[in-house]
Amino acid sequence: MATVKLPSNADIPFVSDLKEQMIIAAHSQKSITLDASQVESVSTPLLQLLLIIRNHAVENGIKFMIKKPSESFSKSLQNFGCSELLQGAAQ
């Protein structure tokens, strides 16, 4: 699967579309890669989806990676107590 680039502000319609892409990827790929370099804010729906995707990937032996996390993205995850999502993040 190609890398999915997260937008600066992921609203509910984007998260819904991303969910569909991730469901397809989870069934047909061995890896899921998200580019978080442009993210300025993390919405609750995006955070929930990222946690679900990461947990599904771990449970099913799928490589999950967030590459180039922006400073805002990284700080938001730390503030939410979810910095484990960045483990193995590629800069």
C-alpha positions in Angstrom: 0.0 0.0 0.0 1.2 3.5 -0.7 1.7 5.8 2.2 -1.5 7.7 3.2 -0.8 11.4 3.9 -2.8 12.8 6.8 -4.1 16.3 6.3 -3.3 19.3 8.6 -6.7 18.9 10.2 -8.4 15.5 9.9 -12.2 16.1 10.2 -14.8 13.4 10.5 -15.4 12.9 6.7 -11.6 12.4 6.2 -11.5 10.0 9.1 -14.4 8.1 7.6 -12.6 7.8 4.3 -9.3 6.8 6.0 -11.2 4.1 7.9 -12.3 2.6 4.6 -8.7 2.7 3.2 -7.3 1.1 6.3 -9.9 -1.7 6.3 -8.9 -2.5 2.7 -5.2 -2.3 3.5 -5.6 -4.5 6.6 -7.1 -7.2 4.5 -4.7 -7.0 1.5 -1.4 -5.6 2.7 1.4 -6.5 5.1 2.0 -2.9 6.1 0.2 0.3 6.9 2.1 3.6 6.6 0.8 7.0 7.5 2.6 10.3 6.8 1.9 12.7 9.6 4.3 15.5 8.5 1.5 18.0 7.8 -0.7 17.4 10.8 -1.4 20.6 12.8 -4.1 19.2 15.1 -5.3 15.7 16.1 -9.1 15.3 16.4 -10.6 12.7 18.7 -12.0 10.7 15.8 -8.5 10.6 14.2 -6.9 9.5 17.5 -9.5 6.8 18.0 -9.0 5.5 14.5 -5.2 5.4 14.8 -5.5 3.4 18.0 -7.9 0.9 16.4 -5.6 0.6 13.3 -2.5 0.1 15.4 -4.1 -2.5 17.6 -5.5 -4.4 14.6 -2.1 -4.3 12.9 -0.4 -5.6 16.0 -2.9 -8.4 16.5 -2.6 -9.5 12.9 1.1 -9.2 12.3 0.7 -6.2 10.0 3.5 -3.6 10.1 2.1 -0.2 11.3 4.2 2.9 10.9 3.7 6.6 11.2 6.4 8.4 9.3 7.6 12.0 9.6 5.3 13.0 12.6 5.0 16.7 12.8 5.9 18.4 16.2 2.2 19.2 16.7 1.2 15.6 16.0 3.8 14.2 18.4 2.8 16.7 21.1 -0.9 15.9 20.7 -0.3 12.2 21.1 1.9 12.8 24.1 -0.8 15.0 25.7 -3.4 12.2 25.0 -1.1 9.6 26.6 -0.8 7.8 23.3 2.8 8.4 22.4 3.2 4.6 21.9 1.7 5.2 18.5 5.0 6.8 17.6 7.2 3.8 18.5 9.3 3.1 15.4 8.2 6.3 13.7 10.4 7.1 10.7 11.6 10.7 10.7 
